[in-house]
Amino acid sequence: MNIKTIVVSLLFISFLSSCKSEEYSAEIPQIIPIPSSQKTHKGYFVLNNSVGIYYDDTFKISGRFLQNFIEEGSDIKLKGNNEIEFILDETIKNPEGYKLDIQPYKISIYAKNDQGAFYAVQTLRQLLPTEFENKAKLDKPISIPSVTIEDAPQFEYRGMHLDVGRHMFSVEFIKKYIDALAMLKMNTFHWHLTEDQGWRIEIKRYPKLQELGAFRDETLIGHYSDQPHQFDGKRYGGFYTQDEIKDVVVYAQSRHINIIPEIELPGHAQAAISAYPNLGCTGLQVDVAKKWGVFDQIYCSKDETFEFLEDVLDEVVELFPGKYIHIGGDEAPKTNWKNCNQCQKKIKTEGLKDEHELQNYFITRIEKYLNSKGKQIIGWDEILEGGLAPNATVMSWRGTKGAIEAAKQKHNVIMTPTSHCYFDYYQSTNPNEPVAIGGFLPLEKVYNFNPIPEELNEDEANYILGAQGNIWTEYMPTEHQVEYMAFPRILAMSEVVWSKNKNYSDFTKRVEHINKRLDALDINYANHLYEVEGELVSENKSDYYELSTTISDKIIKYTLDGSEPTLDSQVYKQAIPINESLTIKAAVFNSDKQLGRIFSETINFHKAVGKTISINEKPSPVYSGSGAQGLVNGISGSDTRYGDKEWLGFWGKDIEITIDLEKEIEINSIRTRFYNASGQWIYAPNEIELELTLMNGLKLTDKIKLLNKNNIIEFNYRVQKLNNETIKINTITLRIPNYGTIPEGKQGAGNKAWTFIDEIIIN
């Protein structure tokens, strides 16, 4: 027997002798994001004080991370031998790929660089006890299941964003946020540092930016849509010193996270202009913004402004060693430019057509300057307006149109559409959810996001670098709330950008598992796994209501009399027949208790439920609700979440809706609702044309004005009698003109307005 055989035999004997009932036995792999390939084997690797770790300088970051994680989370002290070994493997094609091979006698990590090895470590981390996360100092050997994992990311850009302009968060929390990204194999932190409501980065050449621009006098209370606006009367603000930023950058590098700073221009600049009024077109003193939205105070296009911005960017470039600087470019109203002599002079001297081309000039000039410093720019998709800067990367947020346009022009694109990537939207229809900006983005919708628009061919798709989730913090004043809005949707996004083989049902089981790790990490996550969902379905001219829940091994109990479900309530086994108005209440239970919140759905079985409906235009694919039939399914949408299954959204389109009642029916009223939220560019129509068709072909038409004052605009039409008799109607047609292009001075100025319509109720 040679020496090598003796060593292996001794290791195996050690493994057998330490596998006792009191050991902690790790569960089968439940990894997020799910790896490309997992092959389980018999046996376990036992992690104890006899185990050693070996890595050279190639794997310094990943090796140290694993060693520290094990030694700080347990009483185990790793030795210098190589039961855990990092191995250079140049045959791995993807630079971020890895192979993790766990055998009963050894753990081998194969990668072509430290970054790939780091992701292998993050996978191994999820195979270790959750107690390691809070440094519980476990004092027992740890059994790790034997498995071979080969893995690599689908996209090269995998990011999360955090807005610290509206609300600011501690350096400690920024590091905690970066830690979470690293655990989920994300590689980019987009740090949104400047806003109308506060300038958050120290610029030594312009001290007033942090002395004045970093603080606002007070902050809006409640939601922007609440009228009249009220304020808290409390001064708010702060900024990160350059030393703090350097510290965060080094910390991120130790987790293979690249930080992209965002310095907004030419819009979202009111905080900077409040500090230096000469940067604006009027030269007048303005306050740091106290409420949310878009403001006319943007940088003037004069040379003095460019000198300021170049000085600022000089300091920014020195702080952030990464390839990219994000320059914003979004939501820049042109009102002041149109009335500014210097801007109009710039348009003429540069031979530009209009203010949109002036924005292109502005962005291009900044891009050239940053290119000279060895940096590339990223901008929101508005930078496409007036022509795209030569080397710019586009961050597509207003749907996918900007992404398609940029990719076809051979520009790199990062996907972050509001419909799937804005984590400031509500994530549940439960009325007890904390206040959010609006919308509705549940976990499953994030998970089902495909970053590559179907309109792109294979070559064009190569320009899609990846995607990121965005955390805008108007309604997130605390770190606790940021975590609640980020988790678990960040888990879904990590799988969107990393994994090719996805299954939502399997994912939710892994979320249930990783929640224990989040508990150990003291991360405040939203848990909607045990909530009930419902849907009205029609079959053979009969209507049924189906209930479902995300976790398949749980049971649903329900009532139909409006009472709260209990352990003694009826178990849901099949769809519930619907032939009258009623309220369904349901909840998820295990054998001894209720697990989730109570679901409640009121079904209004009005005269149009299940009838044939058609719309001349298709709703936006990202706000398609339950389709046209969802407008006559007896279920009204949320009062606060226009992105739910009931509201239909149309962008810039006039719509005509026709309901065929299939026979003459006496009707007394026609009701519907329109969402109205200027902050999200949703504007209810000013009027509706209604056409009622009788069986004899007679058509009755009327135009009704709507008053746009509230978040929800009610349309309630009383059908007049004809010759003193209630009329019988065969067909109802609603013609709904779009609000049009949003005018100057309103939120979303210059863009097409959204129209959102809810259930059409016929009685």
C-alpha positions in Angstrom: 0.0 0.0 0.0 1.5 3.3 -1.0 1.5 6.6 1.0 -1.4 8.1 -1.1 -3.6 5.1 -0.4 -2.8 5.3 3.4 -3.8 9.0 3.5 -7.1 8.4 1.7 -7.9 5.4 3.9 -7.2 7.4 7.1 -9.4 10.2 5.8 -12.2 7.7 5.1 -11.9 6.1 8.5 -12.0 9.6 10.1 -15.2 10.3 8.1 -16.9 7.0 9.3 -15.9 7.5 13.0 -17.2 11.1 13.0 -20.7 10.4 11.4 -22.6 10.1 14.7 -26.3 11.0 15.4 -25.4 14.2 17.2 -23.7 15.7 14.1 -25.3 18.5 12.1 -26.3 17.0 8.7 -26.7 19.5 5.9 -29.8 19.2 3.7 -29.7 18.3 0.0 -28.7 21.2 -2.3 -31.3 24.0 -2.3 -29.1 26.6 -4.0 -30.1 30.1 -5.2 -29.4 30.9 -8.0 -29.8 27.3 -9.2 -26.6 25.9 -10.8 -26.4 24.7 -14.4 -25.6 21.1 -13.3 -25.9 19.2 -10.0 -25.0 15.5 -9.6 -25.4 14.1 -6.1 -23.4 11.2 -4.8 -23.5 8.8 -1.9 -21.8 10.0 1.3 -20.8 13.2 3.0 -17.7 15.2 3.5 -17.2 15.8 7.2 -16.0 19.3 8.1 -14.1 19.1 11.4 -10.8 20.2 13.0 -8.8 17.7 11.1 -9.6 19.4 7.8 -7.2 21.8 6.0 -7.6 24.3 3.2 -5.1 25.1 0.5 -5.2 28.0 -2.0 -2.5 30.1 -3.6 -2.5 33.9 -4.5 -4.6 33.2 -7.6 -7.5 32.5 -5.2 -6.7 34.8 -2.4 -10.1 36.5 -2.1 -12.2 33.4 -2.4 -9.9 31.3 -0.3 -9.8 33.8 2.6 -13.6 34.3 2.4 -14.2 30.6 2.8 -11.7 30.1 5.6 -13.1 33.1 7.5 -16.7 32.0 7.0 -15.9 28.5 8.4 -13.7 29.7 11.3 -16.0 32.5 12.3 -19.1 30.4 12.1 -17.8 27.4 14.0 -15.2 26.3 16.4 -13.3 24.7 13.5 -9.8 25.9 12.7 -8.7 24.9 9.3 -5.2 23.5 8.9 -2.6 23.8 6.1 -3.3 20.5 4.4 -5.6 20.3 1.3 -8.8 18.5 2.1 -10.4 21.7 0.7 -8.4 22.8 -2.3 -8.6 25.5 -4.9 -7.4 24.4 -8.3 -6.7 26.5 -11.4 -8.5 25.1 -14.4 -8.0 27.0 -17.7 -10.4 24.7 -19.5 -13.4 26.3 -18.0 -14.8 28.5 -20.8 -16.7 31.2 -18.8 -14.4 33.4 -16.7 -17.0 33.4 -14.0 -17.7 29.7 -14.2 -16.6 27.0 -11.7 -16.8 23.4 -10.7 -17.4 22.3 -7.2 -16.6 18.7 -6.4 -17.5 17.5 -3.0 -16.4 13.9 -2.3 -16.4 12.1 1.1 -12.6 12.7 1.3 -12.1 16.0 -0.4 -13.7 19.3 -1.6 -12.2 20.6 -4.8 -12.9 24.0 -6.3 -12.0 24.4 -9.9 -11.9 27.8 -11.6 -9.9 29.8 -14.1 -9.7 32.8 -11.8 -10.6 34.1 -8.3 -14.0 35.4 -9.3 -15.2 32.0 -10.5 -13.8 30.4 -7.4 -15.6 33.0 -5.3 -19.0 31.9 -6.8 -18.1 28.3 -6.0 -17.6 29.4 -2.4 -21.0 31.0 -2.4 -22.5 27.8 -3.5 -20.6 25.8 -0.9 -21.8 28.4 1.7 -25.4 27.5 1.0 -24.6 23.9 1.7 -23.3 24.8 5.2 -25.5 25.3 8.2 -27.4 28.6 8.4 -25.9 29.1 11.9 -22.6 29.9 10.3 -24.2 33.2 9.0 -24.6 34.7 12.4 -21.3 33.3 13.8 -23.0 30.9 16.1 -19.7 29.0 16.7 -21.1 25.5 16.1 -19.0 23.0 18.0 -20.0 19.8 16.1 -18.6 18.3 12.9 -20.6 19.3 9.8 -21.7 16.7 7.2 -21.8 18.2 3.7 -23.6 16.2 1.0 -21.4 14.8 -1.7 -22.2 16.5 -4.9 -20.6 17.7 -8.2 -21.7 21.1 -9.4 -20.7 22.7 -12.7 -21.9 26.2 -13.1 -21.6 29.4 -15.0 -23.7 32.6 -15.4 -26.1 33.2 -18.3 -25.4 37.0 -18.3 -22.2 38.9 -17.7 -24.0 41.9 -16.0 -25.9 40.9 -12.9 -26.8 43.9 -10.8 -28.8 45.6 -8.1 -29.4 49.3 -7.7 -29.9 51.4 -4.6 -31.1 55.0 -4.5 -29.6 56.9 -1.6 -30.8 60.3 -2.8 -34.4 60.2 -1.6 -33.4 58.4 1.6 -29.8 57.8 2.7 -28.5 54.7 4.4 -25.5 53.9 6.6 -22.1 52.6 5.3 -22.7 49.6 7.5 -26.0 48.9 5.6 -24.4 49.5 2.2 -21.9 46.8 3.1 -24.7 44.5 4.2 -26.4 45.1 0.9 -23.2 44.2 -1.0 -22.9 41.1 1.1 -26.3 40.0 -0.1 -25.4 40.6 -3.7 -22.3 38.6 -3.3 -24.1 35.6 -1.8 -26.4 35.6 -4.8 -23.5 35.8 -7.3 -24.4 39.2 -8.5 -21.4 41.3 -9.7 -22.6 44.9 -9.9 -23.8 47.5 -7.4 -25.4 50.5 -9.1 -25.1 53.3 -6.5 -27.5 56.2 -7.2 -25.7 59.0 -5.5 -27.3 62.3 -6.7 -30.9 63.4 -6.9 -33.2 66.4 -6.7 -33.8 65.5 -3.0 -30.1 65.2 -2.0 -26.5 65.2 -3.1 -24.8 62.2 -1.4 -21.1 62.3 -2.4 -18.4 64.5 -1.0 -16.8 66.7 -3.8 -13.9 68.6 -2.3 -13.7 71.2 -5.0 -17.4 72.2 -4.5 -18.0 72.0 -0.7 -21.5 73.5 -0.9 -22.7 70.3 -2.6 -22.4 68.5 0.7 -22.9 71.5 3.0 -26.2 72.7 1.3 -27.1 70.2 -1.5 -27.0 67.2 0.8 -29.8 68.5 3.1 -33.5 69.2 2.5 -35.6 71.3 4.8 -38.4 68.7 5.1 -39.9 65.7 3.5 -43.3 64.8 2.0 -45.6 62.8 4.3 -47.6 59.9 2.9 -48.0 59.2 -0.8 -47.4 61.8 -3.6 -51.0 61.2 -4.7 -52.4 62.2 -1.3 -53.8 65.8 -1.6 -53.1 68.3 -0.3 -49.3 67.6 0.2 -48.1 67.6 3.8 -44.6 67.7 5.1 -42.9 66.6 8.3 -41.0 69.9 9.0 -37.8 68.0 9.8 -34.4 68.7 8.2 -33.1 65.6 6.5 -29.9 64.6 4.7 -26.3 63.6 4.8 -23.5 62.5 2.5 -20.7 59.9 2.1 -17.2 61.2 2.6 -14.6 60.2 0.1 -12.9 58.1 2.7 -16.2 56.2 3.4 -16.6 55.7 -0.4 -13.1 54.3 -0.7 -13.8 51.9 2.2 -17.0 50.7 0.5 -15.2 50.2 -2.9 -12.5 48.1 -1.3 -15.1 46.1 0.6 -17.0 45.5 -2.6 -13.8 44.4 -4.4 -13.3 41.8 -1.7 -16.6 40.3 -2.8 -16.0 40.7 -6.6 -18.6 43.4 -6.8 -18.1 46.3 -9.2 -19.7 49.6 -8.1 -21.1 51.9 -10.7 -21.7 55.4 -9.3 -24.5 57.4 -10.8 -24.1 61.2 -11.1 -27.4 62.4 -12.6 -27.3 64.9 -15.5 -28.7 67.0 -17.1 -31.9 66.3 -15.1 -32.5 65.4 -11.4 -30.1 68.2 -10.6 -32.1 70.4 -8.2 -29.9 69.6 -5.2 -26.8 70.6 -7.0 -28.4 73.8 -8.4 -29.6 74.7 -4.9 -26.0 74.7 -3.8 -24.7 76.5 -7.0 -27.7 78.4 -8.6 -25.4 79.5 -11.5 -25.6 75.9 -12.8 -29.3 76.4 -13.7 -30.8 78.3 -16.6 -32.5 81.0 -14.4 -29.6 81.6 -11.9 -32.3 81.9 -9.2 -31.9 80.2 -5.8 -34.0 77.0 -5.4 -34.4 74.6 -2.5 -33.4 71.0 -2.4 -36.6 69.2 -3.4 -38.9 68.3 -0.6 -41.2 66.0 -2.5 -40.9 63.3 -5.2 -41.2 63.6 -8.9 -39.6 65.4 -11.8 -38.5 69.0 -11.7 -37.8 71.7 -14.3 -34.5 72.6 -12.6 -31.9 70.9 -14.8 -28.4 71.8 -15.6 -28.0 74.7 -18.1 -26.0 73.7 -21.3 -23.5 76.6 -20.9 -19.7 75.9 -20.7 -19.6 76.9 -17.1 -21.8 73.9 -16.3 -19.6 71.5 -18.2 -16.6 72.8 -16.3 -18.4 72.1 -13.1 -19.4 68.6 -14.2 -15.9 67.7 -15.4 -14.4 68.8 -12.1 -17.0 66.7 -10.3 -16.4 63.7 -12.5 -12.6 64.0 -12.0 -13.1 63.3 -8.3 -15.7 60.5 -9.0 -13.3 58.8 -11.4 -10.6 58.6 -8.8 -12.9 57.0 -6.3 -14.4 54.3 -8.5 -12.0 52.1 -10.4 -14.6 50.3 -12.5 -15.2 50.6 -16.2 -18.5 52.5 -16.0 -19.9 55.8 -14.8 -23.6 56.2 -14.9 -24.7 59.7 -16.0 -28.4 59.4 -15.7 -29.9 61.2 -18.7 -33.5 60.5 -17.7 -36.5 62.7 -17.0 -35.0 66.0 -18.0 -37.8 68.4 -18.8 -36.9 70.9 -21.5 -39.0 73.8 -20.2 -36.1 75.9 -19.0 -33.9 75.1 -22.0 -36.7 76.4 -24.3 -36.8 79.7 -22.4 -33.0 80.0 -21.9 -31.0 82.3 -24.2 -27.8 80.5 -23.5 -29.3 77.1 -24.4 -31.0 78.4 -27.5 -27.7 80.0 -28.5 -26.0 76.6 -28.0 -28.6 74.9 -30.3 -27.8 77.4 -33.0 -24.0 77.4 -32.7 -23.8 73.6 -32.6 -26.3 73.3 -35.5 -28.8 71.3 -33.5 -32.5 70.9 -34.4 -34.1 71.2 -31.0 -33.8 70.6 -27.3 -33.7 66.8 -27.7 -30.6 67.1 -29.9 -29.3 69.5 -27.2 -29.6 66.7 -24.7 -27.7 64.4 -27.1 -25.0 67.1 -27.4 -24.9 67.3 -23.6 -24.6 63.5 -23.1 -22.1 63.1 -25.9 -19.9 65.9 -24.6 -19.8 64.3 -21.1 -19.2 60.9 -22.7 -16.2 62.2 -24.7 -14.7 63.6 -21.5 -15.2 60.4 -19.5 -13.8 58.3 -22.4 -10.7 60.5 -22.2 -10.4 59.3 -18.6 -10.7 55.7 -19.6 -14.3 55.3 -18.6 -17.5 54.3 -20.5 -20.9 55.8 -19.8 -24.2 54.2 -19.0 -27.4 56.1 -19.3 -31.2 55.6 -18.9 -32.9 55.0 -22.2 -33.8 58.7 -22.7 -30.2 59.1 -23.9 -31.5 57.6 -27.2 -33.5 60.8 -27.8 -31.9 63.1 -30.3 -29.4 60.4 -31.2 -27.3 58.0 -29.2 -23.8 58.9 -27.9 -21.2 56.9 -29.7 -20.0 54.5 -27.0 -22.9 54.6 -24.6 -24.5 51.6 -22.9 -28.2 52.0 -22.5 -30.1 51.0 -19.4 -33.6 50.3 -20.6 -36.3 51.1 -18.0 -39.3 52.4 -20.0 -40.2 48.9 -21.2 -38.1 47.2 -23.9 -38.4 49.6 -26.8 -35.2 51.4 -25.9 -33.4 48.1 -25.5 -34.5 47.0 -29.0 -33.5 50.3 -30.6 -30.1 50.4 -28.9 -29.2 46.7 -29.6 -30.2 47.1 -33.3 -27.7 50.1 -33.3 -25.1 47.7 -31.9 -25.0 49.4 -28.5 -24.7 47.4 -25.3 -27.9 47.2 -23.2 -28.8 46.5 -19.5 -32.4 45.5 -19.0 -34.3 47.1 -16.1 -37.9 47.7 -17.3 -40.3 48.9 -14.7 -42.7 46.0 -15.3 -40.3 43.4 -14.0 -37.3 45.1 -12.3 -38.7 48.0 -10.1 -38.7 46.7 -6.6 -40.3 49.8 -5.3 -43.6 48.5 -6.6 -46.0 46.6 -4.4 -45.3 42.9 -4.2 -48.7 41.7 -2.8 -52.3 42.6 -3.1 -52.7 42.4 0.6 -54.1 45.8 1.9 -51.7 45.6 4.9 -48.6 46.0 2.7 -46.5 49.1 3.6 -47.0 52.1 1.4 -45.2 52.0 -2.0 -45.0 54.1 -5.1 -47.7 52.0 -6.8 -47.7 49.3 -9.4 -47.7 45.6 -8.7 -44.6 43.3 -9.1 -45.0 39.9 -7.4 -42.2 37.4 -7.1 -43.4 35.2 -9.9 -43.4 38.1 -12.4 -39.8 38.9 -11.6 -38.9 35.3 -11.9 -40.5 34.9 -15.3 -38.6 37.9 -16.8 -36.6 37.2 -19.9 -34.0 39.9 -20.4 -33.7 39.3 -24.1 -36.6 40.9 -26.1 -38.2 38.5 -28.6 -37.8 41.2 -31.3 -34.0 40.7 -31.4 -32.3 38.2 -33.5 -29.4 36.1 -32.2 -26.7 38.6 -33.1 -28.6 41.5 -31.7 -29.3 39.6 -28.5 -25.6 39.5 -27.8 -25.8 43.2 -27.0 -28.0 42.5 -24.0 -25.4 42.4 -21.2 -27.8 41.4 -18.5 -30.3 42.9 -16.1 -30.7 44.5 -12.6 -33.3 45.2 -10.0 -33.9 48.8 -9.0 -34.6 50.1 -5.5 -36.0 53.6 -5.6 -36.5 54.8 -2.0 -39.1 57.6 -2.0 -41.2 55.3 0.2 -38.4 53.5 2.0 -37.1 55.7 4.8 -35.5 52.8 6.7 -33.0 50.1 6.0 -35.6 47.6 7.3 -38.0 48.7 4.6 -35.4 48.5 1.9 -34.7 44.9 2.8 -38.5 44.1 2.8 -38.9 45.5 -0.7 -35.7 43.8 -2.0 -36.2 40.3 -0.6 -37.3 37.9 -1.9 -37.5 39.6 -5.3 -33.7 39.9 -5.4 -33.6 36.1 -5.2 -35.7 35.8 -8.3 -33.6 38.4 -10.1 -30.4 36.5 -9.2 -31.8 33.4 -10.9 -33.0 35.4 -13.9 -29.5 36.6 -14.7 -27.5 33.6 -13.6 -29.5 30.4 -14.4 -30.7 29.0 -17.7 -32.8 26.1 -16.3 -35.6 27.6 -14.2 -38.7 26.3 -12.7 -40.8 28.6 -10.5 -42.4 25.8 -8.4 -39.0 24.5 -7.6 -37.7 28.0 -6.9 -40.3 28.7 -4.3 -39.3 25.6 -2.4 -35.7 26.9 -2.4 -36.9 30.3 -1.3 -38.6 28.6 1.7 -35.3 27.0 2.5 -33.1 30.1 2.1 -35.4 32.2 4.3 -33.8 30.4 7.2 -30.5 31.8 6.1 -31.9 35.2 5.7 -33.2 35.0 9.3 -29.7 34.2 10.4 -28.4 37.2 8.5 -31.0 39.4 10.1 -32.5 40.3 6.7 -36.1 41.6 6.8 -37.7 39.7 3.9 -41.3 39.8 2.7 -42.9 36.3 2.9 -45.8 35.8 0.6 -45.1 32.1 -0.1 -48.2 31.1 1.8 -50.6 33.5 0.2 -53.6 32.3 -1.8 -54.2 33.4 -5.4 -57.5 33.2 -7.2 -58.8 33.3 -10.8 -62.2 33.2 -12.4 -62.4 30.8 -15.4 -65.2 30.1 -17.9 -65.9 26.7 -19.3 -68.9 25.6 -21.4 -70.7 28.9 -20.6 -70.3 28.3 -16.8 -68.1 30.3 -14.5 -65.8 28.8 -11.8 -63.3 30.2 -9.3 -59.9 28.5 -8.9 -57.7 28.9 -5.8 -54.0 28.1 -5.8 -50.9 28.6 -3.6 -47.2 28.7 -4.4 -46.1 25.9 -2.2 -47.6 22.7 -3.5 -47.5 20.6 -0.3 -49.8 22.9 1.7 -53.6 22.9 1.8 -56.1 25.7 1.3 -59.2 26.0 3.4 -62.0 28.5 2.4 -65.4 29.9 3.2 -68.1 31.4 1.0 -70.2 33.3 3.6 -67.6 36.0 4.3 -66.4 34.4 7.6 -62.7 33.8 8.3 -61.4 30.4 7.4 -60.2 28.1 10.2 -58.7 24.6 10.6 -62.3 23.4 10.5 -63.2 25.1 7.3 -63.8 23.3 4.0 -60.7 22.0 2.2 -60.3 23.3 -1.3 -60.2 20.4 -3.8 -61.7 21.7 -7.0 -62.9 24.9 -8.7 -65.8 26.7 -7.0 -68.9 27.2 -9.3 -70.0 30.8 -9.5 -73.6 31.7 -10.3 -74.2 34.6 -7.9 -72.3 37.4 -6.2 -70.3 36.2 -3.2 -67.1 36.7 -1.2 -64.6 34.0 -1.0 -62.1 33.9 1.9 -59.3 31.4 2.0 -55.9 30.7 3.6 -53.0 28.2 3.6 -52.8 25.8 6.4 -50.6 22.9 7.5 -51.9 20.2 9.9 -52.1 22.5 12.9 -52.1 26.2 12.1 -52.7 28.9 9.5 -49.5 29.8 7.7 -50.3 32.8 5.5 -52.6 35.9 5.4 -56.3 35.5 4.6 -57.1 35.9 1.0 -60.4 37.7 0.2 -62.1 38.1 -3.2 -65.5 39.6 -3.8 -67.1 38.5 -7.1 -69.7 40.8 -8.5 -71.8 38.6 -10.8 -73.1 41.4 -13.0 -74.8 41.0 -16.3 -71.6 41.1 -18.5 -69.7 38.5 -16.6 -68.3 35.9 -19.0 -69.8 37.7 -22.1 -67.8 38.2 -25.3 -65.5 41.2 -25.2 -63.1 42.6 -27.8 -60.6 45.5 -27.8 -59.2 47.1 -31.0 -55.7 47.4 -29.4 -53.7 44.9 -27.4 -52.7 46.0 -23.9 -49.1 46.4 -23.1 -47.6 43.0 -22.7 -46.3 44.0 -19.3 -49.6 45.3 -18.1 -52.0 42.8 -19.8 -53.8 41.8 -16.6 -56.1 38.9 -17.3 -56.6 40.0 -20.9 -59.7 41.5 -22.4 -61.9 38.9 -20.7 -60.6 40.2 -17.4 -62.6 43.3 -17.8 -65.8 41.3 -17.5 -64.8 38.6 -14.9 -66.7 40.1 -12.0 -63.5 41.1 -10.1 -62.3 44.7 -9.6 -58.7 45.6 -9.5 -56.7 47.0 -6.5 -57.2 50.6 -5.5 -53.4 51.0 -5.2 -51.8 48.4 -7.5 -52.4 49.1 -11.1 -50.1 46.3 -12.2 -52.3 43.5 -10.8 -54.3 40.8 -12.7 -57.3 43.0 -13.2 -56.2 46.4 -14.5 -55.3 46.6 -18.3 -52.6 49.1 -19.3 -52.3 50.8 -22.7 -49.5 53.1 -23.6 -50.4 56.0 -25.9 -53.3 54.2 -27.6 -56.9 55.2 -28.2 -59.0 52.1 -27.4 -62.4 50.8 -28.4 -64.0 48.1 -26.2 -67.0 46.2 -27.4 -69.1 43.9 -25.2 -71.5 41.5 -26.9 -74.3 40.7 -24.4 -75.4 37.9 -26.8 -79.1 38.8 -26.4 -81.2 41.8 -25.5 -80.8 42.6 -21.8 -82.4 45.4 -19.8 -79.6 47.5 -18.2 -79.7 50.4 -15.8 -76.1 51.3 -15.4 -72.6 51.0 -16.8 -69.6 51.5 -14.6 -65.8 51.3 -14.8 -62.7 52.9 -13.3 -59.6 54.5 -14.6 -56.3 54.7 -12.7 -54.8 58.2 -12.3 -51.2 58.5 -11.1 -49.2 61.3 -12.7 -46.0 60.1 -11.0 -46.1 56.9 -13.1 -47.3 58.8 -16.2 -50.8 57.3 -15.9 -53.4 59.9 -16.9 -57.1 59.0 -17.0 -59.0 60.1 -20.2 -60.8 63.4 -20.3 -63.9 62.0 -21.8 -65.5 58.7 -23.0 -67.8 58.1 -25.9 -70.5 55.4 -25.1 -72.5 53.7 -27.8 -75.4 51.4 -27.0 -76.8 49.1 -29.8 -80.3 47.7 -29.6 -81.4 44.5 -31.4 -83.2 46.5 -34.1 -79.9 48.2 -35.0 -80.7 51.5 -33.4 -77.5 53.1 -31.9 -77.6 55.5 -28.9 -74.4 57.5 -28.4 -73.3 59.9 -25.6 -70.0 61.6 -24.6 -69.2 61.9 -21.0 -66.6 64.2 -19.4 -64.4 62.8 -16.6 -63.0 64.9 -13.8 -59.3 63.9 -13.1 -59.0 64.7 -9.5 -58.5 61.4 -7.6 -56.2 58.4 -7.9 -59.2 56.4 -9.1 -61.5 58.0 -11.6 -65.0 56.5 -11.5 -67.2 56.3 -14.6 -70.8 55.7 -13.6 -73.3 56.0 -16.4 -77.1 55.8 -15.7 -78.9 54.5 -18.8 -81.8 56.7 -19.6 -85.2 55.2 -20.4 -86.5 55.4 -24.0 -90.2 56.4 -24.4 -90.4 56.0 -20.6 -89.3 52.3 -20.8 -86.1 50.7 -19.7 -84.2 49.9 -22.9 -82.9 46.5 -23.9 -79.3 46.5 -25.2 -77.5 44.0 -27.3 -74.0 45.5 -27.6 -72.1 48.1 -25.6 -69.1 50.0 -27.1 -66.8 52.3 -25.1 -64.4 54.6 -27.1 -61.6 55.8 -24.8 -59.2 58.3 -26.2 -55.7 58.4 -24.7 -54.8 61.4 -22.7 -52.1 62.1 -25.3 -48.6 63.4 -25.0 -48.0 64.6 -21.5 -47.6 68.4 -21.5 -44.8 70.5 -20.0 -45.2 71.0 -16.3 -46.7 67.6 -15.6 -45.0 64.4 -14.5 -43.6 62.5 -17.6 -43.8 65.6 -19.8 -43.1 64.9 -23.5 -43.9 61.1 -23.1 -47.1 59.3 -24.2 -49.5 58.8 -21.3 -50.7 55.4 -20.0 -54.4 54.5 -19.8 -55.4 51.9 -17.2 -58.9 50.6 -17.1 -60.6 48.2 -14.6 -63.7 46.0 -14.6 -66.7 47.1 -16.7 -69.7 46.5 -14.6 -73.1 46.2 -16.3 -76.3 46.1 -14.1 
